[in-house]
Amino acid sequence: MDLDQYYDFVYTNGKLRSLQHARRWSDGVLRTFGTALDGKTKRALAKELPDELAQALRDVFWLLHFRDPNQSCEEFLQRAARRSGNSNAEFAVYPALAVFAAMRFFISPETDRRISETLSPELRDNWEQAGILYQSNRKVRHGADAVAASV
């Protein structure tokens, strides 16, 4: 998957109006996600993502950052919505899940496991729900690639 496909995936699965919205939401979700991970996991994830996405993940300024191991999903979605220029945290679940699922096209199963272990219980549920979206799209994408190769 390249970045254009990544943003198209976020656009389609995130129920967004344009690719520009997909870029903005991706940036907002990744910046917020960076505050939900411990430093070691965040660095491992950043190494596996394309540079543009890794930069968004790392590009969060906190005067003093303490990760909240019990961060609620609602709090995460509110922050992601604000960082994306939106105020509707209820809608934010769609682009957030799309970004979580799209990231999986770039990362190893080991990094996926580490992310799951470091997230708060509520965010872990969303991460795992996005894994289902990733798996269903991976099968469809893999099937389309096989058909294209046989032609």
Secondary structure as UniProt FT lines:
FT   HELIX           3..13
FT   TURN            14..15
FT   HELIX           19..34
FT   TURN            35..36
FT   HELIX           39..48
FT   HELIX           51..58
FT   TURN            69..70
FT   HELIX           73..83
FT   TURN            84..85
FT   TURN            89..92
FT   HELIX           93..103
FT   TURN            104..106
FT   HELIX           109..118
FT   HELIX           121..150
//
